[in-house]
Amino acid sequence: MRAIGIILFPIALAGAVSAVSAFPFPARAEEEKPLVLLTEAAHPPYAYLSDKGEMVGFEIELMNAVCARIKRACVFKHREFDRLAPSLLAGKGDAIVSSLDITDERREKFLLSEPYFRMPSLFVARKDEVPKELTPEALANLSIGALRDSPFASLAEARFPNSQLSTYSTQIEANLDLAADRVDLVIGDEMSLRDWLKTAPEASCCVAAGRVDDPDRIAGEGFAVLFRKG
């Protein structure tokens, strides 16, 4: 378990297990068959491969606890992100557990569990360029890196309209541009960014600059488990 998980995982896990366990999981004709859970094991500390090649992380622990509570065997299968939804719709899994935000589009296509996790948004900056305040005025004309089409990009765009938003296909690309001094800040979910700060060699340049206020929940309702409809 990574250091960040020792602090945050137990706090988050108890409520998350209750939220997900309440969902009526799909029944199988043969109850001895395990539930197949699809995830992209490339997002520490949520789901990733250990040095032994085993899937580990918060969401793996969460679903193992859920499966124990509902007395069902479960297996995890890795899928690239863009294959998660097609695989579920094609019947190649029973659910997706992969840090997926609750959105109207996903509600239309899938059944969603109650939110099992909502992580605050965090700004990270280089140590020698930490803004004194995280206000729209203080960040005007600064560049902010964010994951493309993510709730954090939406939050940055809405809260900091006079900043320059740069979006990336992965969070790590945004982080690397911060380390290389190509953007002034990055925004993302707190757990992932603190994990990067603690574990990535290139992150020695950088430090947490502070959380981002989101009273209107622009960054979303949280993560949910996705199931097929019908």
BELGIQUI-V343174 format. One record per run of one state. SS is the DSSP state (a for helix, b for strand, c for the rest). FROM is the first residue (numbers start at 1). TO is the last residue. If there is no record, write none. Layout:
SS_FROM_TO ; SS_FROM_TO
This chain:
c_1_2 ; a_3_21 ; c_22_34 ; b_35_39 ; c_40_41 ; b_42_43 ; c_44_46 ; b_47_49 ; c_50_54 ; b_55_56 ; c_57_57 ; a_58_70 ; c_71_73 ; b_74_78 ; c_79_80 ; a_81_89 ; c_90_94 ; b_95_101 ; c_102_103 ; a_104_109 ; b_110_112 ; c_113_116 ; b_117_117 ; c_118_120 ; b_121_126 ; a_127_129 ; c_130_142 ; b_143_147 ; c_148_150 ; a_151_159 ; c_160_163 ; b_164_168 ; c_169_170 ; a_171_179 ; c_180_184 ; b_185_189 ; a_190_199 ; c_200_200 ; a_201_205 ; b_206_211 ; c_212_222 ; b_223_228 ; c_229_230
